[in-house]
Amino acid sequence: MRVFTMLPMRHWREAGPFAAAAETAGFDAVMTVEVAHDPFTPLALAALATERIELTPSIAVAFLRSPTVTASQAWDLQANSNGRFVLGLGSQVRGHNERRFGIPWSPPAPRLRDYVRALRAVWHCWETGEKLDYRGEHYKLTLMTPDFSPEPTGLPMVPVTIAAVGEAMLRVAGEVCDGVRLHPLCSRRYVEEVALRHITEGMRRGGRNRANFDVFGGGFVVTGPDQETVAAGIERVRQRVAFYGSTRSYLPILSLHGLDELGLKLHGMSLDGRWNEMTSEVSDDVVRIFAACGIYGEIARAIEERFGGVADAIEINFPVDTPAGLERELLTDIRRIPHTFTGFDTKS
């Protein structure tokens, strides 16, 4: 099992030392997320402070940037990390695109498929010097002069993974991407019965190999040295489950577990601005559908039960006072859990 951890984003001076410590501890990747801060700059600082660890936004919002802008940011991160960058993208929901970013909305699955293909056309142009001539449904890119082309790197093409919840986006991930970032509000049952089925169908269409496709996440991990710390972590997960559960896009996941009424109630409460009351609607049993929970001595087994055989990578953020030696020991135990992914197959 590959293990990712979240990179500090608010204070840039923290990014490099944190990434170096994560690399020493044995994490496989440091990640960022586009919420309140830029997802790319902390990764650049982490790249300069490390030698081996993977660097990835999980995720950056795609449609607010042109494919060429995103291609440029990814290209420089790949070059300056010597091939350790993985581009994680997501569509976000309609309300954020239209009302937060001012971006016109269209069906996101075909648009993101086109976006990924456009990225690869730009990278191919830069690496080979061949003419840029990409003509897709949503993006047409036909101008790239030498002055605007970075130097070839000789490195593999940047792997691209996308966030996916619904069936259409899961198929897009399997068809054109190198991995999928499953949403935290995702149960093992949803991964087994829905996600993997549609990812596999997409792989069949795209002629892709599961061994070269990274399945990340699909839930939360809560751990700590004692039950009190774990209980506090469960409360934080309860808040996130309530928040995510209030979004109609995630109702199919709740429906699979007979939680339609909860989803509709949370949505109604969000429309009324009753955010502080929503957490109390989420029971411990619901939290544990979406989370692997346990003290340090229990967490490896809990992760294997929750994610083993369906995911290749998970996110863990240990409490800040976890001793470095203990952190390495825990990571060693977790990384022993078998997984299918063997590495990206991205030719330059």
C-alpha positions as CSV (number, residue, x, y, z in Angstrom):
1,M,0.0,0.0,0.0
2,R,1.4,3.4,-1.0
3,V,1.0,6.1,1.6
4,F,0.5,9.8,0.9
5,T,0.5,12.7,3.4
6,M,-0.7,16.3,3.2
7,L,1.9,19.0,2.6
8,P,1.6,22.3,4.6
9,M,0.2,24.9,2.3
10,R,-0.4,28.1,4.2
11,H,3.2,28.9,5.2
12,W,5.6,28.1,2.3
13,R,8.6,27.9,4.6
14,E,7.2,24.8,6.1
15,A,6.8,22.9,2.9
16,G,10.4,21.9,2.3
17,P,11.3,20.7,5.8
18,F,8.0,18.8,6.0
19,A,8.6,17.1,2.7
20,A,12.1,16.1,3.6
21,A,10.9,14.6,6.9
22,A,8.1,12.8,5.1
23,E,10.7,11.3,2.6
24,T,12.9,10.2,5.5
25,A,9.9,8.6,7.3
26,G,9.0,6.5,4.3
27,F,6.0,8.2,2.8
28,D,5.5,7.6,-0.9
29,A,4.1,11.0,-1.8
30,V,3.3,14.5,-0.4
31,M,0.1,16.0,-1.7
32,T,-1.7,19.3,-1.8
33,V,-5.4,20.2,-2.4
34,E,-6.9,23.2,-4.1
35,V,-9.1,24.7,-1.4
36,A,-7.9,27.9,0.2
37,H,-4.4,28.1,-1.2
38,D,-2.5,27.5,-4.5
39,P,-1.7,23.8,-4.9
40,F,1.4,24.1,-7.0
41,T,3.8,26.4,-5.2
42,P,4.3,24.2,-2.0
43,L,5.1,21.3,-4.3
44,A,7.8,23.3,-6.0
45,L,9.4,24.0,-2.7
46,A,9.0,20.4,-1.7
47,A,10.7,19.3,-4.9
48,L,13.8,21.3,-4.1
49,A,14.1,19.8,-0.6
50,T,13.7,16.1,-1.6
51,E,15.1,13.5,-3.9
52,R,12.7,10.5,-4.1
53,I,9.2,11.3,-2.9
54,E,6.4,11.7,-5.3
55,L,4.8,15.2,-5.5
56,T,1.1,15.6,-6.4
57,P,-1.8,18.0,-6.2
58,S,-4.9,16.0,-5.2
59,I,-6.5,17.8,-6.7
60,A,-6.1,21.0,-8.7
61,V,-9.2,22.3,-10.3
62,A,-8.9,21.8,-14.1
63,F,-11.4,24.0,-15.9
64,L,-10.3,27.3,-14.3
65,R,-7.0,27.0,-16.1
66,S,-6.4,26.5,-19.8
67,P,-4.8,23.1,-20.6
68,T,-1.7,25.0,-21.8
69,V,-1.3,26.8,-18.5
70,T,-1.6,23.6,-16.5
71,A,0.7,21.9,-18.9
72,S,3.4,24.5,-18.2
73,Q,3.1,24.3,-14.5
74,A,3.3,20.5,-14.6
75,W,6.2,20.5,-17.0
76,D,8.3,22.7,-14.8
77,L,7.5,20.6,-11.7
78,Q,8.3,17.4,-13.5
79,A,11.6,18.9,-14.8
80,N,12.7,20.3,-11.5
81,S,11.8,17.2,-9.5
82,N,13.6,14.9,-12.0
83,G,10.4,13.1,-13.0
84,R,8.6,12.9,-9.6
85,F,5.5,14.9,-10.3
86,V,2.0,13.5,-10.8
87,L,-0.7,15.8,-12.0
88,G,-4.0,15.3,-10.1
89,L,-7.0,17.1,-11.6
90,G,-10.6,17.4,-10.8
91,S,-13.6,19.1,-12.3
92,Q,-15.2,20.5,-9.1
93,V,-19.0,20.9,-9.1
94,R,-21.1,23.2,-11.2
95,G,-21.7,25.8,-8.4
96,H,-18.0,26.4,-7.8
97,N,-17.2,26.6,-11.5
98,E,-19.9,29.1,-12.2
99,R,-20.2,31.1,-9.0
100,R,-16.6,30.9,-7.5
101,F,-14.5,30.8,-10.6
102,G,-16.8,32.4,-13.2
103,I,-16.3,29.5,-15.6
104,P,-19.1,28.4,-17.9
105,W,-20.3,24.9,-17.1
106,S,-20.7,21.9,-19.5
107,P,-20.9,18.1,-18.9
108,P,-17.7,17.5,-17.0
109,A,-16.7,14.0,-18.0
110,P,-16.3,14.6,-21.8
111,R,-14.7,17.9,-21.1
112,L,-12.1,16.5,-18.7
113,R,-11.4,13.7,-21.2
114,D,-10.7,16.4,-23.8
115,Y,-8.6,18.4,-21.3
116,V,-6.3,15.4,-20.5
117,R,-5.8,14.7,-24.2
118,A,-5.0,18.4,-24.8
119,L,-2.4,18.3,-22.0
120,R,-0.6,15.4,-23.6
121,A,-0.7,17.0,-27.0
122,V,1.1,20.1,-25.6
123,W,3.7,18.0,-23.7
124,H,4.3,15.9,-26.9
125,C,4.9,19.1,-28.9
126,W,7.4,20.4,-26.3
127,E,9.3,17.1,-26.0
128,T,9.5,16.2,-29.6
129,G,9.3,19.6,-31.4
130,E,6.5,18.3,-33.6
131,K,3.7,20.8,-34.6
132,L,0.9,21.3,-32.1
133,D,-2.3,20.4,-33.7
134,Y,-4.9,19.4,-31.2
135,R,-8.5,19.7,-32.2
136,G,-10.9,18.4,-29.6
137,E,-14.5,19.0,-28.7
138,H,-13.8,21.6,-26.1
139,Y,-10.1,22.6,-26.8
140,K,-8.4,23.5,-30.0
141,L,-4.6,24.2,-29.6
142,T,-2.7,24.8,-32.9
143,L,-0.1,27.5,-32.0
144,M,3.2,26.9,-30.3
145,T,6.3,28.7,-31.5
146,P,9.8,27.9,-30.3
147,D,10.0,31.0,-28.1
148,F,7.0,29.7,-26.1
149,S,8.2,26.1,-25.9
150,P,10.3,24.9,-22.9
151,E,13.4,22.7,-23.5
152,P,12.8,19.0,-23.8
153,T,13.4,17.1,-20.5
154,G,14.1,13.6,-21.6
155,L,11.8,12.5,-18.8
156,P,8.7,10.4,-19.0
157,M,5.4,12.2,-19.7
158,V,3.7,13.5,-16.6
159,P,1.2,11.0,-15.2
160,V,-2.3,12.3,-15.0
161,T,-4.9,11.2,-12.4
162,I,-8.4,12.6,-12.0
163,A,-10.9,12.8,-9.2
164,A,-13.9,10.7,-10.0
165,V,-17.2,9.9,-8.2
166,G,-19.9,9.3,-10.8
167,E,-19.9,6.5,-13.3
168,A,-19.1,8.6,-16.4
169,M,-16.0,10.2,-14.8
170,L,-14.8,6.8,-13.5
171,R,-14.9,5.5,-17.0
172,V,-12.9,8.6,-18.2
173,A,-10.3,7.9,-15.6
174,G,-9.9,4.3,-16.8
175,E,-9.9,5.3,-20.5
176,V,-7.4,8.2,-20.7
177,C,-5.7,8.6,-17.3
178,D,-2.9,7.0,-15.2
179,G,-4.9,6.8,-12.0
180,V,-8.0,7.9,-10.1
181,R,-8.4,9.9,-6.9
182,L,-11.5,8.5,-5.3
183,H,-13.4,10.9,-3.0
184,P,-13.1,10.6,0.8
185,L,-16.9,10.1,0.9
186,C,-16.4,6.7,-0.6
187,S,-17.0,3.3,1.0
188,R,-15.3,0.0,0.3
189,R,-18.6,-1.3,-1.0
190,Y,-18.9,1.6,-3.5
191,V,-15.4,1.0,-4.7
192,E,-16.0,-2.8,-5.2
193,E,-19.5,-2.6,-6.7
194,V,-19.4,0.7,-8.6
195,A,-16.0,2.4,-9.0
196,L,-13.8,-0.5,-10.1
197,R,-16.4,-1.8,-12.5
198,H,-16.6,1.5,-14.4
199,I,-12.8,2.1,-14.2
200,T,-12.3,-1.4,-15.7
201,E,-14.7,-0.6,-18.5
202,G,-12.8,2.6,-19.3
203,M,-9.5,0.7,-19.3
204,R,-11.0,-1.7,-21.8
205,R,-11.9,1.2,-24.1
206,G,-8.5,2.8,-23.7
207,G,-6.4,-0.3,-23.9
208,R,-4.9,0.4,-20.5
209,N,-3.4,-1.9,-17.9
210,R,-4.6,-2.1,-14.3
211,A,-1.0,-2.7,-13.0
212,N,0.0,0.8,-14.4
213,F,-3.1,2.5,-13.0
214,D,-3.0,4.0,-9.4
215,V,-6.2,3.8,-7.4
216,F,-5.9,6.3,-4.6
217,G,-8.2,6.5,-1.5
218,G,-11.9,6.2,-1.2
219,G,-12.1,7.0,2.5
220,F,-10.5,8.4,5.6
221,V,-7.9,7.1,8.0
222,V,-8.1,8.0,11.7
223,T,-5.3,7.0,14.1
224,G,-3.3,8.2,17.1
225,P,-1.5,6.9,20.3
226,D,-4.7,6.5,22.3
227,Q,-8.5,6.3,22.1
228,E,-8.9,9.9,23.1
229,T,-6.9,11.0,20.0
230,V,-8.8,8.6,17.8
231,A,-12.1,9.9,19.1
232,A,-11.1,13.5,18.3
233,G,-10.2,12.3,14.8
234,I,-13.5,10.6,14.4
235,E,-15.2,13.9,15.2
236,R,-13.3,15.7,12.5
237,V,-14.3,13.0,10.0
238,R,-17.9,13.3,11.2
239,Q,-17.8,17.0,10.2
240,R,-16.4,16.2,6.8
241,V,-18.9,13.4,6.2
242,A,-21.7,15.8,7.1
243,F,-20.3,18.5,4.7
244,Y,-19.8,16.2,1.8
245,G,-23.0,14.3,2.4
246,S,-24.9,17.6,2.0
247,T,-23.8,17.8,-1.7
248,R,-26.3,16.1,-4.1
249,S,-23.4,14.8,-6.3
250,Y,-22.5,12.3,-3.6
251,L,-26.0,11.0,-3.0
252,P,-25.5,7.8,-5.0
253,I,-22.8,6.8,-2.5
254,L,-25.1,7.3,0.4
255,S,-27.9,5.6,-1.4
256,L,-25.9,2.4,-1.8
257,H,-26.0,2.2,2.0
258,G,-29.6,3.1,2.4
259,L,-28.8,6.6,3.6
260,D,-30.9,8.6,1.1
261,E,-32.9,10.2,3.9
262,L,-29.7,11.4,5.6
263,G,-28.3,12.9,2.4
264,L,-31.5,14.8,1.7
265,K,-31.7,16.0,5.2
266,L,-28.1,17.2,5.2
267,H,-28.7,19.0,1.8
268,G,-31.7,20.8,3.2
269,M,-29.8,21.9,6.3
270,S,-27.0,23.3,4.1
271,L,-29.5,25.3,2.1
272,D,-30.8,26.7,5.4
273,G,-27.3,27.6,6.5
274,R,-27.5,25.2,9.5
275,W,-23.9,24.0,9.0
276,N,-23.1,23.7,12.8
277,E,-26.1,21.4,13.3
278,M,-25.3,18.9,10.5
279,T,-22.6,17.0,12.3
280,S,-25.0,15.6,14.9
281,E,-26.9,13.9,12.2
282,V,-24.0,11.6,11.3
283,S,-23.8,8.5,13.6
284,D,-20.6,6.6,14.5
285,D,-21.8,3.8,12.3
286,V,-22.0,6.1,9.3
287,V,-18.5,7.5,10.1
288,R,-17.0,4.0,10.1
289,I,-18.5,3.2,6.6
290,F,-16.1,5.8,5.3
291,A,-13.1,5.6,7.7
292,A,-10.5,3.1,8.9
293,C,-10.1,3.9,12.6
294,G,-7.7,2.6,15.3
295,I,-4.9,3.4,17.6
296,Y,-1.4,2.9,16.3
297,G,-1.3,-0.8,17.1
298,E,-4.6,-1.4,15.3
299,I,-4.4,0.9,12.3
300,A,-2.5,-1.3,9.8
301,R,-5.1,-4.1,10.2
302,A,-7.9,-1.5,10.0
303,I,-6.5,-0.1,6.8
304,E,-6.1,-3.6,5.2
305,E,-9.7,-4.4,6.1
306,R,-11.0,-1.1,4.7
307,F,-8.8,-0.6,1.7
308,G,-6.9,-3.8,1.0
309,G,-7.4,-5.3,-2.4
310,V,-9.3,-2.3,-3.8
311,A,-6.9,0.7,-3.3
312,D,-3.2,1.2,-4.1
313,A,-2.7,4.3,-2.1
314,I,-4.2,6.1,0.9
315,E,-3.6,9.4,2.8
316,I,-2.5,9.4,6.4
317,N,-1.7,12.5,8.5
318,F,-0.1,11.4,11.8
319,P,-0.5,13.7,14.9
320,V,2.3,16.2,14.9
321,D,3.9,14.8,18.1
322,T,4.3,11.3,16.7
323,P,7.9,10.2,17.3
324,A,9.8,9.8,14.0
325,G,10.8,6.2,14.8
326,L,7.3,5.2,15.5
327,E,6.1,6.9,12.3
328,R,8.6,4.9,10.3
329,E,7.5,1.7,12.0
330,L,3.8,2.3,11.3
331,L,4.5,3.2,7.7
332,T,6.5,0.0,7.2
333,D,3.6,-2.0,8.4
334,I,1.1,-0.2,6.2
335,R,3.3,-0.4,3.1
336,R,3.4,-4.2,3.5
337,I,-0.2,-4.4,2.5
338,P,-0.4,-5.8,-1.0
339,H,-1.6,-3.7,-3.9
340,T,-2.0,-4.0,-7.7
341,F,-0.3,-0.9,-9.0
342,T,3.3,-1.5,-10.1
343,G,4.2,1.9,-11.6
344,F,3.1,4.4,-14.3
345,D,3.7,3.6,-17.9
346,T,4.2,7.1,-19.3
347,K,6.4,7.3,-22.4
348,S,7.8,10.6,-23.3
